[in-house]
Amino acid sequence: MEIQQIRSFLAVARLGGYVKAAEAVHRSQPAISSAVKALERELGTKLFDRRGRGAVLSPAGEALTAEAGPAMERWEGLKDRMKERLEGEAQGTLRIGGGESSILYVLPGVLERFRKKHPKVRIILHNQRAAETLRMLKNGELDLGVRSLTMVPTWAVYRPSRTYARFAVCAKGHPFAKGGAVTLHELAAHPLLFPGSQSITRVLVEAALAKAGLTYQVGLEAGGWEAIKTYAAAGFGVAVLPELCLTKDNRRDLATRDASKLFGRDNYGIVARRDGHQTMAARELIQMIDPHFPTSSH
């Protein structure tokens, strides 16, 4: 197997098609197809199942991705690791996956400290759903993820290190603004404001309402917490969100009521490949976020 063949195969696996893969690795589509076919001949098995114009990994393709992704990551990072060993300073690119909450509220402070300490490291943040973070980690396209997770695959290690209450919020003049402990019946009586369907908090709220047999109205759905807070302050309804999303300005504009007894607390932490070999930059950032997270230096 040749490096160029593996690189072509991984591009098709990552992007789901030969045309996009050819653009990504700056080769022609016939060259990409030829590389994949050569691998299939050598391994004696199909690596992709074609579906229309797309390409879906076969079981053999899944296995090769799991092995070749981390190996290619190690190969392509060789130059930076050599510099790190010779200069004793973190180099190269640090690729981090996370949701909106992690990127906007958890990471800014720690990345500011990291940048001051390691100015030669280029940082790439991917704002994405949990499933995409896990997929990219597994394929060696991320160094680590920082997010909230409810299910962790066997190939990954996840350690929550920060926990936050969940609050129900609304405009200060809203009827929901005053009261003690939040109840499901109260929430169901008002239009609810939700982020996208993949939000863990939204899933918990809707599951609790459904279990209680309560009907409710979705007053507004928006892409993320910043939009939700804006419309809650404007009086559109009530939202349940993690405490880490609430800034000092938000607390000035919004009425807040603790809803942790209903929906629990939100946990955030680092997720990485269990068998991964973290770069110096990744190890340094991990130590800043969670000194007890297990890292590998090999």
Secondary structure, 3 states (H helix, E strand, C coil): CCHHHHHHHHHHHHHCCHHHHHHHHCCCHHHHHHHHHHHHHHHCCCCEEEECCEEEECHHHHHHHHHHHHHHHHHHCHHHHHHHHHHCCCCCEEEEEECHHHHHHHHHHHHHHHHHHCCCCEEEEEECCHHHHHHHHHCCCCCEEEECCCCCCCCEEEEEEEEECEEEEEECCCHHHCCCCCCHHHHHCCCEEECCCCCHHHHHHHHHHHHCCCCCCEEEECCCHHHHHHHHHCCCCEEEEEHHHCCHHHHHHEEEEECHHHHCCEEEEEEEECCCCCCHHHHHHHHHHCCCCCCCCC
